Amino acid sequence: MEISKENIAYLEENYGKNILPLSNFENNYFPGTNPLEILLFYKKGTSLEKLEERFFKTVEHYNIFSSRLIMIDDKKFALQYCTDGIVKSILPPVDETFDNININDINKMIEHVKTLPGKPLLAVTGIPIKDGVLAGISCSHAVGDGISLMLFLYAWNCMIEGNEFPLPSTQRLFKGKPVSSDKIDKVFTPPLSELSKGIQNQFNNVNTIKTYTTKEYFSDEFLNEIKNKAKSENAKLMISNHQIMTSFLLKKYYNQLLPNTDKIVLRSPISLRDIHPDIDSLYMGSANFNSFTEFTKEEIDKMSILQIAYRLKESMIKMRNEKYAKEISFLSKYGLEINIDILNKNHPPYDIETNIVSSNLTHLNDLESLFLGPNIGSILYIGLVVQTGFTMLKEKSGRIFAQITSRYPFK
């Protein structure tokens, strides 16, 4: 697939304006992968029309859904686009109340996106039910990480409620409007068969995997009991809620999640926003790397929750430092760039047979800040790029829960 001089000139003229590059990190890992997805329930009182109008205002405010450029080979480019920045789908009402809906059935109904050339980066699906509205959001991981999606939801709620909210970081406020499909030469949007083998394999692999989810709740009493036990054994032994929950879930679910391996690797995402002095906390993009902790199944059986938690903590301390953050990342005029050579030395690729990803989103305060308390609605499902993992969140009531994702049905 040769690109003409005219087309290259067009790319160079618009690069960083209305056509935006994936960073080298995103270009290696995200094309062809699953999107970030979230299913929300809104109680009656907020109309579907109002939800839709304010959603589009939030999209316009952030303008994070502009076209993105993938380099698929030397001097070969592919372009993703959102014709209007987004795909919208309003489905016929479901004649059920919230208490009786089947979340898995609903998830099959919503629009899903992929990080592929010529495909939209974001989709929203509205489904009226008897006592409210279900909203399914599917967002390419190339647009941002889980924290970015939560920040977006927070701004959406503020627009619904008429409340003020902080302006998004200028470090990734894309300029220009999305390029519409009729303005793009087809050379920029080749079919999947013309993309690199790596992108084709990623796409084909994720399409063959079905996942299952369940929830596990944690009381303050349980978390405090474990922390007090840690202090009694060693006054300096300070462990976090996330480390306790991950350890508990690992012991309870490890064999069911990964039945065909003797080695398990815990991947714990670390946000560069927390430790990189140059990155704004409101940065809208992908700003994570991983801490790795390895266990054998025999070790998991023998170790206590405290022992597992402390090994997790040691791993995270080793990775979570400003010096390393600066080595692997820097800000350019296009956003956050990752030094892929250094990252590859320290970050083995995700292995579906041995890896569990434990993502902590409780530090975003609680779901009240995202408008999802019992008076307004709730988060029903969160879908991440990985097929095996734990995702921690907190409800308005204060209850912390984990969503467990598996490739195998829960017994």
Secondary structure, DSSP 8 states (H G I E B T S, - for coil): ----HHHHHHHHHHBTTTEEE--HHHHHHSTT---EEEEEEEETTS-HHHHHHHHHHHHHHH---SEEEEEEETTEEEEE--TTS-EEEE---BSS-GGG--HHHHHHHS----S-TTS-SEEEEEEEETTEEEEEEEE-TTT--HHHHHHHHHHHHHHHHT-------GGG---S----GGGS-GGGS--GGGS-HHHHHHHHHHHT---EEEEEEE-HHHHHHHHHHHHHH-TT----HHHHHHHHHHHHHHHHH-TT-SEEEEEEEEEHHHH-TTS-TT--S--EEEEEEEEEHHHHHHS-HHHHHHHHHHHHHHH--HHHHHHHEEEETTEEEE-HHHHHHH-----TTTEEEEEE-TTS--GGGGT-STTTEEEEEEE-S-SSEEEEEE-TTS-EEEEEEESS---
